[in-house]
Amino acid sequence: MNGRTVAVGGLRLLAELGAAVPTEVSAETRGWAADGRAVLHVVADGRVLGALAVEDEIRPESVEAVEALHRLGMRVAMITGDSQAVADSVARRLGIDEVAAQVLPADKAATVERFQAGGQRVAMIGDGVNDAPALATADVGIAIGAGTDVAVESAGIVLVRDDPRDVVGAIQLSRATYRKMIENLAWATGYNVIAIPVAAGLFVPWGIDLPMSLGAIAMSASTIIVAANAQLLRRLTLRHEPSTGLCRSA
């Protein structure tokens, strides 16, 4: 600016530039940091001119999403480049279980691997270019549709809306679908265990010989029951308010 090089950043920037924070500025910023705000310093020609504080606004739907994930028995972690104090402040307000703070963009994938090291299955949610490696590393990558193309291509699930509650809906739909698969598999197995021996003539020695038409009806009934059970997924309500994002029902 006007021939001078001006930089704005946190403590890492000050260390790189070798700039010292004036006492009067340092006294003020300590209070900001204690409140969980991110402190940025303005540096020109190697000298700190001043500081400013910024704070993330907590969206109500984020709180609801974390609470819903906890009800599903899941732990919630946050990966951020913010300072530890800021990250801890946000985590307390949201009820997040674990925080990885001051993570450089290139280290996000390594952080996901650290979470996986304990044998945990990890779902990563992201929308930026720097999130793509972490999305690909996670067991399930969930991208925000409004994010970058590379993030969308790296993820296995894409949410249309920028709403973290849709993650809960995706998990509920996945669990319900898996439950229906198990139910239909159990029904089909049990049905065939009985039907196949009967069709092979199990009751013929006792004079019971079922006609082929009855067998055809029985097989069709099995298919109809399995299909009808799958259709019950339509009764699943993923969220109450109308939306253009995830479907209300399966």
C-alpha positions, 0 to 999 in steps of 0.5 A: 500500500503506497509503496509499503508492504503490509501483512495481516495475520496471526502469531505464526506471521509475526514469528516469520516476520520477526515482528515484536508486539508493542506492550499496549497492543499485547495487553489488549489482545490477551483479553480477545484471545481469552474470549476465544476470538482470533487475533490478527496483527497488522504489520508494515515494514517489520513493525506491528501497527495494531491488531484486530479481533475476528470471531466465527458466528455460530449458526443455530443449525450447527448446534442442532447438527452436533446434538443430533450426531451425538444422539446417533452415538457419534463423536464430532471432531473439528479440524481448523487452522485457527488457534487452540484458544479460538478452536476450544471456544467454538468447540465448547459452544457447539459441544464438539468432542475433539479439536485439532487446531492450527492445522495447516491445509496440507496437514488435514489429510494427516489429521484424518489418518490420526483419527483413523489410527485408533480403528475409528471410521471417519466421515470428513465434511468439507467444501474447499480445495484444501479439504479434497485430500482429507475427503479422499482419505476419510472412510466417507467423504461428504462435500458441500455442493456449494463448495469447490469442484475438486472437493465435490469430486473427492467426496462420496456424498454431496450435499446440495444445501450448505446445512450441516443438518443434512449430514444427519439426514444422510446418516439416518437414510444410510442406516435405514437403508441398511436395516431394510437390506438386512430385513429383506435378506432375512425374509428371503432366506427364511422364505426360501429355506421353507419354500424350496424343500416344499417345491422339491416335493417334501410333502409328496410322501404324504400325498400333498403335491402342490401345483406349479401355479401355486408355486409361481404365486408363492414366488411372486408373493415373496418378491412383492413382500420384499418390494413393499418392505423397501417402499416403507423407506418413503415414510422416513422423515429426514427433516421437518422443514421443506428444502431443496437439499436432501429429499425429505424421504428416501 
